[in-house]
Every structure is written in structure tokens, then in C-alpha cells.
Amino acid sequence: MLEQQTLDCDVLVIGSGAGGLAAAVTAAHRGLRVIVAEKAPVFGGTTAYSGGWLWIPGAPHAIRAGRQEAPGRAEAYIRQVTGDKFNPTLVNAYLEAAPQMVAFFEQHTEVQFDPGSHSADFYGELPAAAEGWRSLVARPYNGAGLGNTLSLLRNPLPETTVAGLAPAAGADMKHFFQASRSPASAWYVAKRLLQHGTDLLRRGQTCRLANGNALAARLLRSALDAGVRLIPSAAATELRQDGEGRIIGALLDTPDACLNIRAARGVVLACGGFPHDKARLQQWVEPLQHGAPHHSAAPETNSGDGLRMAEQAGAAMGENMASPCAWAPVSLIPRKNGSLGRFPHLIERGKPGLIAVLANGERFTNEGAPYYNFIRDLFAAAPTTGPVCAWLLCDHAFIRRYGLGAVKPFPFPMDGWLANGYLQRAQTPEELAQRCDIDPTALRRTIDEYNRHAEHGEDPQFGRGGNLYQRNQGDPDHRPNPCVAPLAQAPYYAVKVVPGSLGTFRGILIDEHARVLRADGSAIPNLYAAGNDANSIFGGYYPSGGITLGPAMTFGYLAANTIAGEHSNAPENPL
């Protein structure tokens, strides 16, 4: 039996993604003693796997660039997307606090961002959508700044990297896509890979961190600088309450001891939602009740611990969501250890020369639309019997230029992917159809019909390339439509995709101060939630890239400020 030890702090944060670490860093800067408990042996949560984007209307970067929006425009866009799920209290709290959060972190911590000047909202056809300047991305970070703590940072998903190196969004990634056509880009990529190899020899892992991995590293560095105590491999099992229902701490299981954490001011739940809680997924996700699969790209330690502990403490859960999951198509990758990797298809679907088909050989969606829409349309089009899946198809020119899923573009080899069955290849569409159990006659008809219009840059069936978001996801060097090109150069390739997610939307009800609520609307004293543990403020919709990390950091920031400054004066019933 493990020895029980008692530790004291002001604030206990359970989980170490962007929401949890934002709360920890903010609280520590407010003079509070903070402990972060992480179930996994590494820190960073789902954030370390992510693209590192935050949706922050009115961010200081936009203001400095003279891109200030008209008042109420971002709120109007959210209202247009979410409809009857619009939550004015939480949305307005977010829109007010998010720019303040960014300013705080950039002024006082190692966390720095670059503006997404050309990152358009997902639904550009809506009147209040923006063509850019509502998004930020974490600035790349030199992992050497973490010193020995670098080994405690979660690495990016291996299948999304190039030999373990994750290209950064923007110019860096563009060079990787152009390496086969541009000598300058080829030289750039060669230097990046050489530096990566040097890092591996010196430190055992890369030091040039990008995207969500950079954000997690910057937050981790900031936590260390602020004196936050970090406890890895610490699974929270139970919240502790006093006789009046006030949260006074939690119990943690570690390899060496059972820790009784006494938190004098509050506990923040930021455990990453429930993407690997099989029982709750079955209960809450309707397609799964009808046999659809779900393969989340989130860490497997995100198994609903925060929601379970909150419920036991009397918390209410969100209901009537547009979707309980942040859907995305994923492909399953056989790993050498027998496990399955999960590759989220977020980028290449928008490139010209790719289509998605069902087993009946027919297209069912605009391939360049947001990943959330792709799975929504797959559920709607999939047969009532049989597997719920689709195939991404392309020709030789496409895969050598852009790659396909985990298969990287030229000059990286694809033989291993063909050998393990992840990638299928054939000289004709009919032969490829037979390999993939697709209707060969229908597939030929679909490709011929698509190609006939694609030669002119048109997609009359689904209107691919019809808004700025889609065009930005395409290839700006391809004309006349950056999202549309024929599949014309044999051999042909296919990768199977299934319903997956980047995380979950449904979760613990919170108020505008990030306080956890009971069913009657009253706040549970000293209990807060942020990140994917908290119910999505967008009602289960996905308005734009960065709508997970933006609220995660903002409500983590709000939770810490509430604990530090408004703890004793906050109203008992905010509703």
C-alpha cells in the first residue's frame, strides 16, 4: 500500500494543457502557491498535439496593425454560426477577456504569438465573418530554453511530423510543400532537417518547436519561471469537500505515493474532456450508438476524469449541444509496437487534386470545407448498414507535391506506407477501387465527372474553393482555382479515413468567471474548469480555427483571476 503524503497550496490545477497551464501561470503571477498535477508522465496535454492557433478577435496584434473591428462584429459572427445555441453571457465574457489574456501573457511571460493575418473564419459566406486578423498562432520556440525539463514536454503526434520535425504554420510549412519544385525551398528544408538531426544527437529530441508544441513549451517555461510546482504521473481520483460543500483539495495517485493536496483557494479542472471515456462517449454521442467508430487524436489520458470528479461534487453538465465532439477525419496508422496512430486530416484535403468518396464510389462533401463539416457530412451520407468510412483519393502528382495523410511529399519515400497497408496504390481507378472495396464503375464515373469540370477549375457539385477559408487551404500557385485540379496522372493513391475528433465540446457548466455550476445555477465554492473539461461556449459548433485553445487559455486566466482577486466577493448565484 502506497504511503499517503500531504501537500499544501493555494491553487491546485489538474491537467497541463493550455487551459490548465494558463490558470497556473496567472495564479502564480498573482502571488498564489500553485501545483499542477498531470496524469501523464509528460506535460502539454492536447495542446502539444495541436496546431497552436487561438481565435482572439480584437487581439493586440490586430489593433497595432490598424485592423480593429467594428464593435459587436465578432459577437455577430458567433451568433450567426451558433443560432439558438448562442450564449451571450459566456461569449461576451470571452470576447472581453481574451485580448486582455493575450496582453498579460505577452507582457509578463515567455508566451508569445504571431498574428494570423490571412487566417479566415470557417464560414466566410456569413455576413460577419472575417478574412483574417482574428487568429493568433504560438511563436516557434527553442526547446533548449526548457533545459532538462524539455524531456517532460509532450512531443507532437509522430505521424504529423517530418522525421520527428513539425513544420511551423505559414512560411515554414510552405517551404516543405515546395521542396520538390523550388531549389530555395529544398535548401531550406535540408537545413531544417540537418538542425533537427543535430538536436537529436545532442538532446535526444528536436529543439525547434512549433505550433501547439511551442505553445505548450512556452507555457511550461512560464510556469517554471513563476515558481509553479509540477507533478507528473499524478492521476486525480477524487475532489475533497468540507461539510459545507466547499472544495478543499484532491487526492492524487502517483507511482510513489498517494498525495492529499490541500488547496486553500481553489481547484481548477483542466483534464482535457472525455475523448477516451468509452462509457460517456457511448452515452452522449448519438452516431456511436448506431455503430459509428470514433478515433480521437487527443491523448489517451484524456478519459473524462475532470467530468467524473465534477459530477461527484455536484456539478451540472451541458446539454443540447450541436455536437458533443470536435469532429475531424482521421486515418489509422499501424505502429511497430502494435498500436494504432491517429492522423487528423486538417490540411491536405483543401489542396487541388484530391477527392473523398464513400464505398459507393460517390463524393459526399466539399473536401476543402472545415474538418468538422467533413465528418458531419460523412455521418449524413454513410449507409445505415456497413462501416462508416470514406477514402481520400489522389494521383501521383498530388502525393509527391503535397503528401497524403501521414505519407510525406517528395523526396520522402512511401514504400513503408504501401507495405503496412496504410496507403493503397493502383494504375487505374478501377484497380484502386477493388483494393479499397469501392464500387469500381461508380468510382470511374465520379472521377471522370469531377475531372471534366476540374480542368476549368470548377466544382459545380460542391462549390469547392467557394470562400476564402477554402482558398487559403488550397495552393495559391495553382490557377484558376487553388482548391481544384483533375486526378490525371497514374498511379492513383488512396487512404481510408474514419470519424475522429480533436477533442470534446460537451462538459462541465461554468459561468463567466470559470466557476463550476450546479444544476440550479449556483456555483460550487472553490471549483473551476477550463479547456475541454468546460462546456463549449460555442454550443458545440466550430466557428473558426483556434476556438478550442482561445477559450481554454482565456477561461484558465479568468479562473485564476477570480481565485486571486474576486474569491471572497463573487456572487453566490450568477444566473
MOCORGI-V833149 format. One line per field, one symbol per residue. ss: DSSP state (2 for helix, 1 for strand, 0 for the rest). phi: phi as a letter, one per 20 degrees, with the letter a starting at -180 (. if undefined). Layout:
ss: ???
phi: ???
This chain:
ss: 00111111111111000222222222222000011110000010222220001110000222220000000022222222222220022222222222222222222200001111000000000000000000111100112222222222100002220100100000222222220000222222222222222222222000011022222222222222200011100011111110000011111110001111111111111000000002222222022220000011000000002222222200001000000011111111110000011111000222000111100000100000002222222222200000001111111222222201001000000022222000011100222222220002222222222222220000000000000222222000000000000000000111111111111100010100001110000111111110222100000000000000222222222222222220000000100
phi: .ffecdcdbecdddocfffffffffffffeneecdddcfffcdplfgfeefmececgmfgffffemdfefgnfffffffffelfefdfffffffffegfffffgffedcffccdfefdeeffdfffgefdermecccgfgcefgfelffgfeefffggfeddlnddfffnfgfffffefeccgffffffffffffffffffecnbfdeeclffffffffffffffenfedcelcefdaedcefenffdqbdcecfdaeedeedfdrcdebenmcfcefffgffddggffdnfebcfefgffednffffffgfeofedfclffbecefafcdedfdfenedfcdeeddffeffoccdceffndfcaffefgggfgfgffgfefffcnfebbcedbdfffffedmbmffefgeffdgffffenfddcbecgffffffdmdfffffgfffffffgefgdmdbffcmfnecfgffffedfeecedfdcbfecdffdcbceccfbbeqcdfaffcdfdmffdefenfefgmccbbmffefgfdmndcfafneefgfgffffffgfffffdcgedfffcfe
